[in-house]
């Protein structure tokens, strides 16, 4: 599922990063089929007489299968819903993650990734010839 999600998120976002050779990249139709086959969870309404209204998910199989089914269903909802336009690739070096942005100019999934990217950029600027600039 991870490879299928990565493939579909990459296409959705127009991901400019090149994937390492070690990362499998299923074709688009196989990724879609994988996600659809796993998205078997469905929401149910819970409204106890003495408690708040809530939603729970049901699915086939045990707890582990339900967790996978819920993640796949939520991925389908993300890729087909209004939040799709907020999905972004993390542009920090050596990252393969995606995130939902809160600001259109955000480039990294977390402040830690942003700091790593700035440090790497600084290092490249000052150490390109192999000798530190002073």
HELIX and SHEET records of a PDB file:
HELIX    1   1 UNK A    2  UNK A   13  1                                  12    
HELIX    2   2 UNK A   28  UNK A   38  1                                  11    
HELIX    3   3 UNK A   63  UNK A   80  1                                  18    
HELIX    4   4 UNK A   82  UNK A   86  5                                   5    
HELIX    5   5 UNK A  111  UNK A  126  1                                  16    
SHEET    1   A 2 UNK A  42  UNK A  47  0                                        
SHEET    2   A 2 UNK A  53  UNK A  58 -1                                        
SHEET    1   B 2 UNK A  87  UNK A  89  0                                        
SHEET    2   B 2 UNK A  98  UNK A 100 -1                                        
END                                                                             
